[in-house]
Each structure stands twice: as structure tokens, then as C-alpha cells.
């Protein structure tokens, strides 16, 4: 909160405490006039100003009404995200209050706890029930319990609370949003979570879970789905999901059963992303040409998204009849499109709107709930590869990892993704070092990374103290089980020999696909020998597929550093007809040129890559892990 608002709130609180204890009773007209400034600020979403106005109003009255206004000020601060400010106001009230006021005070403190990240304290403060029959307080109670349970990882319990909340909400936007949140949570739940709930006849919560099970178990055949939902209706007549969610289920099933006749491709065909966009376009076109025998092959529409408002480009594609959108490509464009809230057809964005490791929430939560299932995110994200590397390399014998990455945003993101995943599994990052990305010589950085320079310094100090020559061989640190190397080919070819030179050659080194150009060059890549890295089938097994050879024949540039983007475009086309199948729980991965493709709960297309080790300058596939 800006300092000026904090100062105003503190001033208002002091003035309130120092004000007169007895103020004449006011008429309804006077009360409305007194409340008008605060309510006007609230209608504008100016929550800090509203809090100040409520505190000023509290100074003009006494007793229960003054307490009521102070609680309103605290609620306004909660809406502004200032839990500490709200807590200070409420804690200034007398502990002994009428039942409804005491309940309201407790709910405000619980919400402040949630804003502070303390869900456990919020649940403790909320308790098993709220001591009031007022509908708004009961609604707040169940809403806060649901949010606290969700943060605590108790997803089904959180859904149960939202189910109870429904009856306390008036028909309208709030009830609509609550029901949509119930369904979104059940859609994202695992099979095990759904199966853990025992279905009770006529129970509202059980009806929600039973509907989720019905939809998940039924095929995409409309007749089968219709029969299953009719049976559900018989078990749970007049259920809240019947009017709102069931029509959505049928609409979604119909859309998925009908392949799109027109697909629009939104790519930046000029500017800094031009080369990448053209490679993606050409890879997608190659897959489209190869799909000629398909009687439902869609018509393609190409739109340049390099300038202007992406929402306008998106709307233009819809106006041209597009029933499926691929793009945009740049992450800031993806973020703009999600913020627009105008997603009308299935949309496969070709990037994440931000760093995929920023948090565990879906990237498309800015969208209205009814549109989230229309958005899918597909990216060749280095952070994803770093997370996979950490999961692949971690064992009970490998607990201590060192991270070596280039200085700058790219290196920091990749190092952070590997490190956080490594630590989550129970490992420890004992050292992390960033080398100058454009430096011709990184030997000094590698020496520091291995503590080799400290070993030399200790020997020099001993020589000075003893005054004579000592026979000493510097040694690297001995607490490293594995090294994660984030690097592009030129730097990686320097660093791996340096690790050998500084006597760390026996420490396993793991990397992402970025160390390899994608083209066999044994002479140059001899220096990468021993590094284990992950990459896509396009690069490691091109002869297993016909399409790479066809693409390289048409576009020679595909045989090089841009090859992975051609594969990316080809897989994007494949996903147009396969997204509905991927979204089903337990769906098997789809073999793709960029990896085995599967979908996580956030609507992100994940890639299971293959592992190889550099031997004599050539990548050699590692045998698959034994389950």
C-alpha cells in the first residue's frame, strides 16, 4: 500500500480513538450521506480510499455503528490486499462484541491470515462453524474455509465447502462463479481424489463428484454421454449443476466431436521473432501437406501478429471463420491475449505468458472460468527441460548438486528451475555459479566454481608460513555428486574440458538440449564427451520418422539450429485434432517430433524427452529407465 494511504489510515484511527465518546443518534438520511464517500470509492474499486473514508465516518458516530464502519474499513483493506492494515484495525476493537460482530471480526482476521500465507492459522481461527445465522457471514465463512483448505492441499474438502457456500449466495454472478469454481476444481482433480469421496444419495457435494466421475468415465460419444447424464439426473434431481454445468458439458463435447474446418495461425512474420515464426509456419505446413489423405483436414488461415493489438488480430481470425487458433508466439503476446478475456474457440498458444516456474497456479487464471478450458499452452521452454533434468538425475546416491549457468535472465531462469526442483525432491544445491556468457575464456569461473582456486590459495599461504617449498596438487571440492550445466554449444565445449582439467572429470554432468546444435559434428563435439542431455526425437532419432526428411528436402534450413522449431510447428498441427483426447484423465501420451506429448492439470502440453550421452562427439541414446 502507498505510504500516503497508510498515513491517512493511521491518522483516522488516532482521530477516532481521541474523538468524543458520545455522538447524537443520526437519521437514515444522515447515515446515507455519511456513508456516501466510502461507498462511491468502493464502486470505483478504490479500496484504500474507501478504507480511509470508512474510518473518517466511524469518527462521526459511536457504539455499534462506529464498530461497523471500522470493520468495513478493514474489509476494504483486505480487498486491496493489505492484510496487515486490516488486522491492525480489527485488533483495536474490544474483544467482547455482539455475536454477529464477533463473527465478522474473526472472519476478517482469518482472511488477513490467508493474505499473509498462513492457511493453517486461518483454518484454526475459522473453527468448525460460525456463530451467526446471517447469510453473508455464512457465505464468507465457507468461502474462506474453501480457500484455506485449497491452499493447504485439501482439494476435495475445499470443493465441499464451496458446495455448502452455494446455498448462501443469491442467484446471479456470485453463484455462477462459485459453481464454475467447483466444476473447475473437480475437472482438475485426479482420479484418486474423486474415488476417495463416498457418494451419498441426494447430497449436493456427492452430486458434484458423481457428475465429474460420469463425465470422466464416459466416452466422447454424445449418445453415451447423454445416457450417463440422464442417469445422474435421476440420482440427483434439481442439483445446482443441472442448469449451469451440464449444458457446458454437452457444448464442450459437441465442439470436441466436430473437428475444426478452419484453423488460424497467428505468428510474428516480421521483427525479432521472424526467423522462429517462419520455421514454425513451415513445419506446420509440412505436417498439413502430409495430412492430405485426411477428409477432415482443415483450411489454414495465416495472420501476422508482429504488430498491433493481439486481440484485434485474434478477432479478425474469428471473423474469417477460424474455429481453432494456433498462436501467438511471443510470451508478452500470450499474456495480452489471456488478459483480454475474449477466448471464443480452442486456442493453442505457442508460449507461456510468463516463467513456467513462477508458481504452481494455471497460467490462464486471468481468464473467465468459462473460457479456461479453451486455452492450451505449448512451449519449448528451457525451464521445463531443467525441471526434467532434475527429476531424471536425482537419486539417493546423488544428493548434492552444483549448478553452472550463464549470467543473465536465461541462465538465471534455467538455474532456478533446476535448483527448485532438485530441492523439492530432497536434494541440496551446494554451489551455484554464473559465468560470463560472451567471455572467450571461462577458466577462472570454473576454478572458483570447483573451489580449485581456494585449494591453491591454501597452498600458497602454507608456503609463506613455513618459508619453504611444498609439494602440493590443488584439488576441487569433494562434496559434489552431479553438475548441472546450462550452456549453449560454444560455452559447453569450453567448460567440459575445463572440468576435466581441474580434476572434476569423474563428476557426472547433466544438461538440457541447448548444449547440442542438433547436427552431428564429431570433431567439434568431442569436447562434450560424457555429458548426459535430453533432446527431442527430431534431433536424436530423425530416421524413425518420414516427416523430418521431407521437411529438410523442402526447407534446407531445417537441418540446423532452427530444426527444433520446424518440429514444434509440425507437433502444433498434430495437436489440433488431439487436444480433446489428451485432456481426458489417464490419456496416453501422443508420439511427437518434439517428444511424447501429454497434458497437465494447467492445460500445458508437456514433453517427455529422450536422454542421450555424448560419446566420441556423437549423441548416443541412453536405454530407457527401468520402472
GUDRENMAR-187806 format. One record per residue (C-alpha): residue in three letters; x, z, y. Coordinates in steps of 0.25 Angstrom, whole numbers, plus 5000, padded with zeros to 4 digits. Layout:
BEGIN
ALAXZY ...
//
This chain:
BEGIN
UNK500050005000 UNK500549975014 UNK501150095022 UNK500150085033 UNK498950105023 UNK499650225017 UNK499850285030 UNK498350255034 UNK497850325021 UNK498750445023 UNK498250455038 UNK496850445034 UNK497050555023 UNK497650645033 UNK496650625043 UNK495550645032 UNK496150785028 UNK496350825042 UNK494950785046 UNK493650865049 UNK493150925036 UNK491650915041 UNK491150775045 UNK489650755049 UNK488850685038 UNK488750535040 UNK487550445039 UNK487550325029 UNK487750235041 UNK488950315046 UNK489550315032 UNK489350165030 UNK490150145044 UNK491250245039 UNK491450165026 UNK491350025032 UNK492850005035 UNK493350055021 UNK492249965014 UNK492649845023 UNK494149865019 UNK493749875004 UNK492849745005 UNK494149675010 UNK495049734999 UNK495849805010 UNK495949935001 UNK497050005009 UNK496249995022 UNK494950035014 UNK495650165010 UNK496050195024 UNK494650175029 UNK494050265018 UNK495050375021 UNK494650365036 UNK493150365032 UNK493450495024 UNK493950555036 UNK492650545043 UNK491750615032 UNK491950735024 UNK491550785010 UNK491150694998 UNK491150575007 UNK492550595012 UNK493050604998 UNK492250484994 UNK492950405005 UNK494350455001 UNK494050414987 UNK493650274992 UNK495050264999 UNK495750304986 UNK494950194979 UNK495350094990 UNK496750124988 UNK496650104973 UNK496049964975 UNK497349944984 UNK498249984972 UNK498650114979 UNK498450224968 UNK499350324975 UNK498550314988 UNK497250334981 UNK497850454973 UNK498250524986 UNK496850514992 UNK496150564979 UNK497150674977 UNK496850724991 UNK495350754987 UNK494950884981 UNK494950894966 UNK493550954966 UNK492550844968 UNK491150804964 UNK491150734950 UNK491050594955 UNK492150614966 UNK493050684956 UNK492850564946 UNK493150464957 UNK494350534961 UNK494850534946 UNK494650394945 UNK495450354957 UNK496550444952 UNK496550364939 UNK496550234946 UNK497750274954 UNK498450314941 UNK498150174936 UNK498750114948 UNK499950204946 UNK500150144932 UNK499750284925 UNK498650234916 UNK498750364907 UNK498550454919 UNK497350374923 UNK496750384909 UNK496950534909 UNK496350544923 UNK495150464919 UNK494850544907 UNK493750514897 UNK492650504907 UNK492250504922 UNK491350624927 UNK490350534935 UNK489250444931 UNK489450354943 UNK489550214939 UNK490650174948 UNK491550294943 UNK491250264929 UNK491650124931 UNK492950164938 UNK493250254926 UNK493050154915 UNK493850044923 UNK495050144926 UNK495050184911 UNK495050044907 UNK496150004916 UNK496950134912 UNK496750104897 UNK497149954898 UNK498449994905 UNK498650094894 UNK498549984884 UNK497250034878 UNK496549904880 UNK495349924871 UNK495050054877 UNK495149984891 UNK494149884887 UNK493149994882 UNK493250054896 UNK492949924903 UNK491749914893 UNK491250044898 UNK491550004912 UNK490549884911 UNK489249974912 UNK489750034925 UNK489949904932 UNK488849834940 UNK488549694936 UNK489449604944 UNK490949574946 UNK491449704941 UNK490649704928 UNK491049554926 UNK492549584928 UNK492549714919 UNK491849634907 UNK492949524909 UNK494049624908 UNK493449684896 UNK493449544889 UNK494849504895 UNK495349634888 UNK494749604875 UNK495149464875 UNK496649504877 UNK496549624867 UNK497249604853 UNK496449594840 UNK496949734836 UNK496349794849 UNK495049724846 UNK495049764832 UNK495349914836 UNK493949924842 UNK492849964833 UNK491549884836 UNK490349974839 UNK488949914839 UNK488349894853 UNK489549964860 UNK489949884873 UNK491449894871 UNK491349854856 UNK490549734860 UNK491649684869 UNK492649704858 UNK491749634848 UNK491649514857 UNK493149504858 UNK493249504843 UNK492149404841 UNK492849304851 UNK494249324845 UNK493749314831 UNK492849184833 UNK493449044833 UNK493348954845 UNK492148884839 UNK490948904848 UNK489948924837 UNK490749034830 UNK490949104844 UNK489549094847 UNK489049154834 UNK490049264835 UNK489649304849 UNK488149294845 UNK488449404834 UNK489249484845 UNK487949474854 UNK487149534843 UNK488049654841 UNK488249684856 UNK486949634863 UNK486949634878 UNK488449664878 UNK489149654892 UNK490049544887 UNK488849454883 UNK488549404897 UNK489949384903 UNK490949374892 UNK490249294881 UNK489949174890 UNK491449174893 UNK491849174879 UNK490949054876 UNK491448984888 UNK492949004884 UNK492648964870 UNK492048834875 UNK493148804884 UNK494148824873 UNK493448744863 UNK493448624873 UNK494848564875 UNK495048524890 UNK494848384893 UNK495748394906 UNK497048474908 UNK497748484921 UNK499248514922 UNK499648584935 UNK501148564937 UNK502048564949 UNK502548424949 UNK503448444962 UNK504248554967 UNK505148644959 UNK504348644947 UNK504248494946 UNK505248474934 UNK504648584926 UNK503248534929 UNK503548394925 UNK504148434911 UNK502948524908 UNK502048404912 UNK502848304903 UNK502848404891 UNK501348424893 UNK501048274894 UNK501948244881 UNK501048344874 UNK499848274879 UNK500248144875 UNK500648194861 UNK499148254860 UNK498548114861 UNK497848124848 UNK497048244853 UNK495648194856 UNK495548314866 UNK496848284873 UNK496548324888 UNK496748244900 UNK497848294909 UNK497848314924 UNK499148334931 UNK499148414945 UNK500348444953 UNK500348594956 UNK501648604964 UNK500948624978 UNK499648674984 UNK498748774979 UNK498748784963 UNK497248824964 UNK496948694970 UNK497748614960 UNK497048694949 UNK495648664955 UNK496048514957 UNK496348504942 UNK495048574939 UNK494348474948 UNK494948364940 UNK494348414927 UNK495448494921 UNK494948594910 UNK496348654908 UNK497548674917 UNK498948684914 UNK499848744925 UNK500248784935 UNK501748794932 UNK502448884943 UNK502149034942 UNK501649054956 UNK500648934954 UNK500149004941 UNK499949134949 UNK499249064961 UNK498248994951 UNK497949134944 UNK497749194957 UNK496749084961 UNK495749134950 UNK495248994948 UNK495548964934 UNK494448884928 UNK495048814916 UNK496048854906 UNK497448854913 UNK498748854907 UNK499748904917 UNK501248864915 UNK501848994920 UNK501549134922 UNK501149174936 UNK502249284937 UNK503249344928 UNK502649364914 UNK503349494913 UNK502749554925 UNK501749634918 UNK500849634905 UNK499549584912 UNK499049444911 UNK499649354921 UNK498249294925 UNK497549424928 UNK497349384942 UNK496249284937 UNK494749324936 UNK494549374922 UNK493649254918 UNK494849164921 UNK495949234914 UNK495749164900 UNK495849034907 UNK497349054911 UNK498549044901 UNK499949054905 UNK501048974898 UNK502548984903 UNK503948964899 UNK504349104905 UNK505749154903 UNK505149294903 UNK504349264891 UNK505549224884 UNK506349344888 UNK505249434882 UNK505249354869 UNK506749374868 UNK506649524870 UNK505549534859 UNK506349444850 UNK507749514852 UNK507249654851 UNK507549734838 UNK507849874835 UNK509349834834 UNK509249774848 UNK508849874858 UNK509849854869 UNK509749724877 UNK510549674888 UNK509949564898 UNK510749464905 UNK510049364915 UNK510249284927 UNK510049344941 UNK508749304947 UNK507249304945 UNK507249224932 UNK508349314926 UNK507649444930 UNK506349404924 UNK506949364911 UNK507749484910 UNK506549574914 UNK505749514903 UNK506749534892 UNK507049674897 UNK505649724898 UNK505249664884 UNK506549724878 UNK506249864883 UNK504749854879 UNK505249834865 UNK506149964866 UNK507449904869 UNK508349934881 UNK509049844891 UNK510449894893 UNK510949794903 UNK510349684911 UNK511249594920 UNK510949474929 UNK511949364930 UNK512049264942 UNK511249144938 UNK512149044945 UNK513449104942 UNK514549024935 UNK515149144929 UNK514349264924 UNK515449334916 UNK515449444926 UNK513949474924 UNK514149464909 UNK515349564909 UNK514449664917 UNK513249634908 UNK514049684896 UNK514749794903 UNK516049724899 UNK516649744913 UNK516449894912 UNK517249894900 UNK518349824907 UNK518249924919 UNK518350044910 UNK519649984904 UNK520249964918 UNK519850104922 UNK520550154910 UNK521850074913 UNK521850134927 UNK521650274922 UNK522750264911 UNK523650184918 UNK523950084906 UNK523449964900 UNK522349984889 UNK521949884878 UNK520449864881 UNK519449764878 UNK518149764886 UNK516849774878 UNK515449744882 UNK514349854881 UNK513949884867 UNK512449924869 UNK511949784869 UNK511049734857 UNK510649604864 UNK510749524876 UNK509649444883 UNK510149324891 UNK509349264901 UNK510049134905 UNK510048984907 UNK511048904899 UNK512148894909 UNK512249044910 UNK511949074895 UNK513148984892 UNK514049074900 UNK513449214896 UNK513449204881 UNK514949174880 UNK515249284890 UNK514449384881 UNK515449334870 UNK516649354879 UNK516249494883 UNK516149534869 UNK514649534868 UNK514549414859 UNK513849484848 UNK512749534856 UNK511449454853 UNK511049374865 UNK509549324867 UNK509049234877 UNK507849144882 UNK507748994881 UNK508348984894 UNK509848984888 UNK509548854882 UNK509348714888 UNK508548664877 UNK509448554874 UNK510548574863 UNK511948574869 UNK512848644859 UNK514148624868 UNK513548704880 UNK512648804872 UNK513848844863 UNK513948964873 UNK512549004869 UNK512849034855 UNK512249154849 UNK511149174859 UNK509749184854 UNK508649124862 UNK507149084862 UNK506648944865 UNK505448844863 UNK505248754851 UNK505448634860 UNK506948674862 UNK507248734849 UNK506448644839 UNK506148514846 UNK506248434834 UNK505048514828 UNK504048444838 UNK503848304841 UNK503448324856 UNK504748364861 UNK505448234857 UNK504248154863 UNK504348234876 UNK505848214877 UNK505648064874 UNK504748054885 UNK505448144895 UNK506948164892 UNK506948284902 UNK506248364891 UNK507548364883 UNK508248464893 UNK507948584901 UNK506548544904 UNK506148534889 UNK505448664888 UNK504548634899 UNK504148504892 UNK503748594880 UNK503048684889 UNK502148574894 UNK501848524880 UNK501448664876 UNK500548674888 UNK499748554884 UNK499648614869 UNK499148744875 UNK497948674882 UNK497248664868 UNK497748784862 UNK497548894872 UNK496248944866 UNK496848954852 UNK497949034858 UNK497049134865 UNK496449184852 UNK496949314847 UNK497949294836 UNK498149144838 UNK499349084832 UNK500449024842 UNK500448874845 UNK501748804842 UNK502248744855 UNK503448684860 UNK503748804869 UNK503548904858 UNK502448954849 UNK501348984860 UNK500349094860 UNK499549174870 UNK499649314874 UNK498549404880 UNK498849364894 UNK498549214892 UNK500049184892 UNK500549084882 UNK501749144875 UNK502849064868 UNK503549114855 UNK504949044856 UNK505949024845 UNK507349084844 UNK508649014843 UNK510149054843 UNK511248964849 UNK512248924838 UNK513348824842 UNK512648794854 UNK511248754848 UNK510048834847 UNK509748874832 UNK508348924829 UNK508249074824 UNK507449104812 UNK506049164815 UNK505949314815 UNK505449374802 UNK504149444805 
//
